[in-house]
Amino acid sequence: MRRILLKLSGEALAGEKRQGFDEETVRRVALQIRELAADGVQVGVVIGGGNFWRGRTSENIDRTKADQIGMLATVMNCIYVSEICRSLGIDTAVFTPFLCGSFTELFSKDRVIGCFEKGMVVFFAGGTGHPYFSTDTGVVLRAVEVEAEVILLAKAVDGVYDDDPRTNPKARKYEEVTIDEVIAKNLQVVDMTASILARDNKMPMWVFGLNEENSIVNTVKGKFNGTKVTV
């Protein structure tokens, strides 16, 4: 793979605490990113904000404001993971779709491509910059814009199932499924807006378990144990 976009959940970065950061978990992820970058893979990263805030779960705040808080949560996550990467010798850049003082750079495809060509790992924070769009939509949008070959979805569950395997032990795991099937069966790989955007722009997604040892590197190098969502 030449250029990938890795989506990490905020909750996954929190480890067993489920909130905030777990440095050892983040360090394990960063070491895998470093290995890929050293092999010449251009890596973009999107991180959810669920370890701090989920706007849609708040019933007492205006939805627009709640989503804006969620966007800022993703900025915190990207800055944190970026700094852990830097501590391991990885050059990084953090981009947002809105001005964020001197904390981040304003997103520009040309700037991002320039960073990739310099071997830097690029973090995309702040989602799309607009309310009512999730980080799922943000990751597909950025993958399409920067011409990534594939989106890697590192999740708590090790693939796509026909039911929730955490509550249904008979749930069947797909080795491969089309994006049309995902949409028709509402398999919730990503939300519906993101699914349609991926379908319309022929952007494949590979879903796998983040907690499996060296799972990110193994996925990129062909030792894949998840589900391929094809287009």
FENUR-V993834 format. One record per run of one state. SS is the DSSP state (~ for helix, > for strand, _ for the rest). FROM is the first residue (numbers start at 1). LEN is the number of residues. Records with the same first field share a line. If there is no record, write none. Layout:
SS: FROM-LEN + FROM-LEN
//
This chain:
_: 1-2 + 9-1 + 14-1 + 18-5 + 39-3 + 48-7 + 58-5 + 88-4 + 97-8 + 107-2 + 118-3 + 126-9 + 146-4 + 156-4 + 162-11 + 175-1 + 186-6 + 201-4 + 210-5 + 221-6 + 231-1
>: 3-6 + 42-6 + 92-5 + 105-2 + 121-5 + 150-6 + 160-2 + 173-2 + 176-3 + 205-5 + 227-4
~: 10-4 + 15-3 + 23-16 + 55-3 + 63-25 + 109-9 + 135-11 + 179-7 + 192-9 + 215-6
//
